């Protein structure tokens, strides 16, 4: 029986889920990739100024698509109220403001959009404020522009400037933002909720905004967590039909400005400690996820 918590991010954290257990057992040798990441990582550039780390992460994830596709509404924000035209019009105004030349305006607009994405992901019971504003006909771009605290504006402004110089020039066509996979697309065949950040020119890129802990000397050298490696491998294995042609796996570390990538086969074989047939591994994941679902 296929055991899941419903989302890929939750399954990654839980070794009692089918996918979480499979990734741990199949790809246990993570230290060589972590060591290579540490050797290649840049120094900390954008430190925390006290803004919510979760919200900063949600906000900076939106920025590459807002830059590359300035006419598109963020999917998760739009899905919060998919048939509300007034809500979508205000979202469109926020998207336009997110591409304003002024850094503070950009940051405030992205924060407002991130609040909508967070409300969609958490649900109205946990994050009721945006739904309450919409239902009261009080949701407006002008109001959302006042939501970001000063520390969030400062952090997002610096993070975006770094991203524009370190990540955006590395993107190549075709670039797909928010890709879903054979096993995670909504519909009858969906077995899990999973959406990556982007795939660009065959490179699967996950954006991370985490801040490494301080050493005794007070520095914060960047680190690659085990779940980040399993996340990249898991996304690649969910693409059963290889529709995206994923050849490389990458982390963009937003606070450090590092884009570090590896060939997919290298990561799979290093962490597995043996030769790996990616097609066969995808079939194995496909087969195990066709079983009857048990929500844990």
N, C-alpha and C positions, 0 to 999 in steps of 0.2 A: 504493500500500500504506500502510495506517495504521500509523504507528510510535509506540510508547508504551513507557514504562518501567513501566507497570502501575498507577501511582497518579497522581492529578491533581497532587499536591504535587511529585512528582518531575518530571512533564512540564513544569510551570511553570518549573523551573530549567534545562531542557534545550531549547535552540533546535533541536536535531536531531529532536525528537519532533514529530509532526504538530500536536498541539494547542498545544504550546509555540511552534512557529514561526508558527502561524496567529494566535495572540493578539498576538505581537510585530508581525507584518506588518499586521494589520488595525487594531490600536489602538496606534499608536506615540507619539502626542502626549500624553504623560502629565504634562508639567510644569504645565499649568494646574490640574489636579486636585490635584497635590502642593502647589502654591502656595496654593490655597484651603484645603487641609487645614492647612498650617502656620499660616495666618492665623487659623484658628478653634480650634486646639488649645489645651488648657489647659496650665498649668505642671506640671512633675513633682511628684507627690504622694508616691509610694511608690518610694523608691530601692532598689537591690539591697543586701542585707545579706550576700551571699555564697552564697545557695542556688543550686542548679543552675537555670539559666535554662530549660532544656528541661523539667525537671520542674515548675517553677513554671507554665510555660505550659500543660502538660497538666492540672495541678491546677485552675487558675483557669478553664479551659474547662468544667470539670464543674460549677462552682458555680451558674450560673443555673438549670440543670435541677434540681439538688438542691434549690434553693429553691422553684422553681415546681412540681416534681413529686416531693415528698418520699417517695413510696412506690415510685418507679421505680429499678431498678438501672441504672447506667450501661451502655449497650449493649456497648461494647468490653470492659469488665471482665467482664461476664457471658459474653461469647462465648469468653473464654479457656478456660473449662471449662463448655460449655453444658449438659451433662447431669449435672453433679456437684452434688447437692442440698446437701451439707454446705458446699461452697464458696459456693454461692448464699446459704445461710443466714448465713454470716459476712459476705458482702458486704452483705446486708440490715442486719446489725448496724452495719456501718460507715456505711451511708447514714443510719440513725437517729442515729448519733453526729454525723454531719456537720450535722445540724439541731439539735444541742444548743445551748442559749443561750450556753454558755461558749465564748468565742472560741478558746481554745487547743484545746479538745476538737474543735471544728469543723475547725480547721486540721489537726490530726493525722489525723482521719478522712479528710479530703479527700486528704491526701498518701498515705495508705494505698490509697485507691481509685485514685489516679493511678499508683501503682506497678503496679497490676493492669492498667490501661489500657496503660501503656507495655510491659508484658510481652506483651500481646496483639499490639500493633502491631509490636514488634521481633521476636517469635518466640522460642521457647525456646532456640535456639542462641545468640542474642545476649544475651537477658535471662532466664537460667535460674532465678533465685532464687525467684520466686513459684511457677513450676511445680514446682520441687523441694520447696518447703514443702507444696504441695497433695498431691503424690504421697507425701510422707512423713507425711501426715495431721497436719501441724504448722501449717497455715494457720489463723489465728484472728484475729478482730477485735482482741482484746486485744493480740496480738503486733504487728499492723500499726500500732496506736496508738503504738508505741514507735519507729517508723522515722523519723519526721521530725526532722531536726536543728533546733536552736534557731533558727537563722537562717531556716529555711523556715517555722517556726511564726510567727515575727514578720512575715515578708513576707506570708504568706497571710492572716493575721488582718487586716492593714491593707488588703490588696487586696480582701478580701471586704467589709469595711466600706464601702470606697469604691464597690464595685460595687452594693451594696444601695441606696446613695443616688443614684448617677448612672445606672445602667443599668436596674435592675429597674422603677422607676416609668415608664420609657419603653416597656416591652413592652405590646403590645396583643393581644387575641385575634383570630384564632387564632394561637398561638405553637407552632411545631414545632421541636423540638430534634433535632439530628443529621439533618437532612433529606438524603435521597438523591434522585437525579434519574433521568429516563428512561434515561439512558445509564450510570448508575452503580449501579442497584439490583441486588443479587445475583440471578442467574438467567441464562437463555440470552441475554437482550438486553444483559447488562452488557458494556461496552466499556472501562471504566476504574473504578478505585476512587476514589470522590469522595464526601465527606460534609461538608456545611457545618456551622457551629456552630448557627445558628438562623435561622428566618424568623418574624418577628413582625408581624402586621398588614400583610403585603405588603412588609416591609422585611427584606432579607437582611443579617444582622449577622455579622461576623467579629470574634472577640475576639483581640486582640493584647496580649502582655505584654512585647514587646521594649523595651529601654532604649536611647534614642538616644545617640550618642557625645557626648562633652563638646566644647564649643566652647573657643576659647582663653581665654575669660573664665570657664570652669569651669561654665557652664550646660549643661543637656541639653534643648534644645527638641525637641519631638516631630517625627518625620519620617514620611512615608508612602513606603514603598519601592515601586518599580515593580511588583514581583511581587504586592504586595497589591492593586493596582488590577486587574491581570490575573486574579488569583484571584477577585475578586468578579464580574468580567465573565464569566469562564469558568463559574462556578457558574450564573449566570443563563442562559447559552446552553445548558448541559446540560439545563435544564428545558424540553425540547422541547414538551411538551404544555401548558406554562404551568399546571401543576397547583397551584402555590403562589401564582400571581398576583403575582409579584415586580414591584414598582413602584419601589422605592428600594434603594440599596446603602449600607451603613454599616460603619464601623469603630468598635469600642469599644476604646479604648486603655487597658488596665487600670491601668497605672502612672500615667497622667495623668488618668484619670477622664473622658475625652472620648468622647462618642458623636457622631460626625460623619457625616452622611448626605447623599446626593444623589439626585435622580431617576435611574433607570436610563437613560432616554433621554439625559439630559444627559451622563452619564459616557461612554456609548457614542459620542455624536456629537462630544463634545469631543476624546476620545482618537483617534477615527477621522479627525477633520478634515473630516467630511462628514455629510450626512443618513444615518441608519441605520434600517433596518426591522428591528426586533428579531426578528419572526417569520421573516423571510427569513434572518437571520444564524443563528437556531437551526436552520433547515432545512439551511443550508450545513454547520454543524458536524455535524448528524445524518448527512448524506450522506457526508462525509469519514470518519466513524468507522464506517461500515458496511463499508468495504473490509477485505480480509484483514489480520489483525494481524501485525505484526512487533515482537517485544520487543527493544528496543535496550539 
